[in-house]
């Protein structure tokens, strides 16, 4: 599932602490909240297939319904359940929808949360938004905020699934349980430090540090991560970015690099590094990506541009990608977006462009 369309779950880890307190179990259910969304989505891609007259168009449209219920809190305990279901509205061939929606519906969330001041823990199916883990997990996640200026996330995940309007896949078991520790410290003016450690004991250790700085007009990011696989050399990936914002215009320039031993072995969920819609080669071995982004809002319309080039492999092959986005909120509950993407590959027969259109109504 693409980062652009993945369920953004940062902050949801503590959402249950905001549930209404009740004086009985019956009261917790009566104080519960129903939420949901209706989504219409259209995607089309135009690929070169070996000659200038052999273009292939692929695409589909879909309709998706999301519905959830979260109880109020009774003695610090609350519960949440949610599902997502989708159906194809049109297809340009018989495989496009099925490749994105390996399941038509999914029970995306089913969990219990215990929350008290400075601490919460959620067990069951839930949305997760961490540095290298996103989408939905069958997991236990604890959040500790009792230390000033510090948030500690401890998680153990056993299965991962996808539930969104651009794709659904049922929960599948990881090759080995993943254990995650992320610490965010914001006690230095303008700075945020985030060291983290992920482990799948017999397969992978991943550790890194992400540092961000922000002021009224200037921002900077430095992110370094090392993967340590059993019976293999350790590989590394790093990112440097500088940004500024002037009168509603945001600009960023960045660089992402991997070394000759990097494999991108952590394959579950999302990441927060690549700025592209696709970024096919960004996480390849010995890859070097230079990119720039622009963002501007005018009269309620959000405009975005991402452009960059990845040089990769021993032959220094190159792939360029352009993303243009437009977003608009018609009301507080109803919004739409359009994305145009164009990829120019080293071999011109692998060039393609795509258009993604989405409409969302949330309640």
ROFIKOL-299312 format. One record per residue (C-alpha): x, y, z. Coordinates in steps of 0.25 Angstrom, whole numbers, plus 5000, padded with zeros to 4 digits. Last residue first. Layout:
N
XYZ;...
This chain:
363
492750445038;493650445026;493350465012;494550445002;494750454987;496050404981;496750414967;498050344963;498650364950;499850284945;501050294936;502050194930;503450174925;503950024925;504150024910;505050144912;506050064919;506750144930;505350184935;504450314933;503350304943;502150404943;501150424954;499850504954;499150514967;497750564969;497050594982;495650604988;494950655001;493650645008;493550645024;493950795027;493450835013;493950844999;495350805004;496250814992;497550744988;498450754976;499650664974;500850664964;501850544965;503050534956;504050414956;505350394949;506050264949;507550244946;508550124944;509850144951;510350014945;510749954958;509349984964;508550114966;508450254962;507050314967;506550444961;505550544967;504250624966;503150644976;502050754974;500950794982;499650884982;498650894993;497450974989;496651055000;496851184993;498351164991;499251054998;500651034993;501550914994;502950884986;503850764987;505250734983;505950604981;507350534980;507350384981;508650304982;508450144982;509550044985;508549934988;507049974985;506250054995;506050174985;505850084973;504350084971;504050214977;502550194975;501750324980;503150384984;503550454997;504350325002;504650335017;503450315025;503250165024;502150065023;501649935027;502449805027;503649785018;504949815027;505949745018;506249875010;507549805004;508649895008;510049835006;510549934995;510150055003;508850135002;508650285000;507450385001;507650524998;506750645000;506250784996;505050845002;504150964999;502851005005;502051125000;501051185009;501751315012;503151265012;503451115017;504751055017;505350915016;506650835017;506750685016;507750575019;507450435018;508250305021;508150155018;509150045024;509449905021;510049805031;510749685024;510049555024;509849425032;508749485041;508349615036;508749755042;508049875036;508550005040;507750145039;508150285039;507250405038;507650555038;506550655036;506550805035;505550925036;505551075034;504451185034;503851185048;504851085053;504950935052;506050825054;505850675052;506750565057;506450415053;507350315059;507450165055;507350015058;506949895051;507149755055;506749645046;506449495044;506549405057;506149515067;505249595058;505649725064;505349875063;506149985070;505850135070;506550265073;505650395071;506150525074;505350655072;505950785072;505350935072;505750955087;506350825093;505350745101;504650685089;505050535091;504350425084;504750275087;504350165078;504450015082;503949905073;503849755074;503449675062;502949535063;503549435052;503249405038;502049505039;500649445039;499749505029;498549595032;497649605020;497949705008;497149825004;497649934994;497450074989;496250104999;496950055011;497149935019;498549865019;498949745028;500049715037;500249595047;501049565060;501449705065;502149745078;502149885082;502849985091;502650135089;503350235098;502950375098;503850485104;503750635108;503550595122;503550445126;502150395128;501850385114;501850235112;501150165100;500950015099;500649945087;500149795086;500049745072;499149695061;499549805051;498949905042;499650005033;501050045037;502350005042;503750065039;503650195045;502350175053;500850185049;500050075055;498650045053;498049935062;497649785063;497849735077;498449795090;498549945093;499449995105;499350135111;500250215120;500550355126;499150365133;498350245131;497950165119;497550015116;497149985102;496449865096;496549835081;495849795068;496249875056;496349845042;495249735040;495449725026;494649735013;494849704998;496149625000;497349624990;496949764987;498149824979;498349704970;496949674969;496549814965;497549814953;497449664949;496149664940;496549774930;496049924929;495249904942;494049974947;493249984960;494049884968;493649864982;494149904996;493949875010;494649925023;494349885037;494549945051;494449905065;494949985078;494949955093;495150035105;495750015119;496250125129;495150085139;494150095128;494550175116;493550205105;493350105094;493950115080;493150075067;493650075053;493150075039;493950085026;493250075012;494050064999;493650084984;494550054973;495050094960;496050014951;497250034943;498249974933;498650034919;499649964911;500550034901;501049954889;501250054878;502550104883;503049964886;503449874897;502249884907;502150034911;501250054922;499950144924;499350144938;497950174943;497450184957;496050234961;495550234976;494150264982;494250264998;493150265008;493650285023;493350245037;493150275051;492250225062;492550275076;492250215090;491650285102;490550175102;491550065101;492350125113;491050145120;490650005120;492049965125;491850065137;492250205142;492750255128;493950335124;493850385110;494950335100;496150425099;497150325105;496650235093;497350325083;498750295089;499250205078;498450285069;499450395069;500250345058;499250255050;499250315036;498450205028;499250185016;498850265003;500150345001;501050235007;500650144996;500050005000;
